[in-house]
Amino acid sequence: MINFLLENFPLLIIVIGGLLSLFGGDKNKSEKQTPRPKASTKELEKTPPFGSGGSPFNGDSNPFDELRRELQDSFGKRRNNERESNSKIEPQQTESSMESVVRSKEADIKNQVHEKLAQAEQILQEKKKEEKQQLQRGLDRIERVSRQIKMEDKVIVPKVTRASITQGIIWSEVLGPPRAKKPYRSNVYQK
C-alpha cells in the first residue's frame, strides 16, 4: 500500500488537495469577499426592456451607429469617385465595350453549353455500353444454365446384361441387412 502511494505521488497530491478544498477550504476568503451592491429600483426603471427599441448601451449614442456612419463616409467617397470617373467616359465607348463584353460572354456561354452537351453524350454512351455489357453477361449466364439443365436431363441408361443382373443381386446381398435380421420362415411355425 505504501509502495503504491509512493509510486503515485502526483495522484496523492491531487486527492489531498481536492479533499482540503472540499472540506476545509480557506475560511478567510469567504470573509474577505464583499457582497455585491444591489441595483436600485431607479436604475432598473431607466434601462429599457428588451425589444422596446431603446439603446441597451449606457449613454444616448450606439457605438454601432458611429461605426455605420464612418463606413458610409469612407464608402460614400469611393462611390462618388467612381460615379465621376464613369460620367467622364463617352457613351459610344461604353456601348462598344459593353457589346464586346456581351459577345465574349455569349461565346463563353455557348462554349460551356457545347462542353456540357459533349460530356452528357459521353456519359450516355458509357451508360449504354454498361447496359449492353450487363445484358450480354445475363444472356451468357442464361445460356450456361440452359446447357447445364439439358445435360442433367439426359439420363444415362446402362446396358442390361445377364452378368450385370447377377452382379446386382450379389451386391444387394452383400450390402443388405444381415441374415440374422431376416431369418427363414417355414410353414410349420406359421400354423
Secondary structure, 3 states (H helix, E strand, C coil): CHHHHHHCHHHHHHHHHHHHHHHHCCHHHHHHCCCCCCCCHHHHHHCCCCCCCCCCCCCCCCHHHHHHHHHHHHHHHHHHHHHHHHHHCCHHHHHHHHHHHHHHHHHHHHHHHHHHHHHHHHHHHHHHHHHHHHHHHHHHHHHHHHHHHHHHHCCCCCCCCHHHHHHHHHHHHHHCCCHHHCCCCCHHHHC
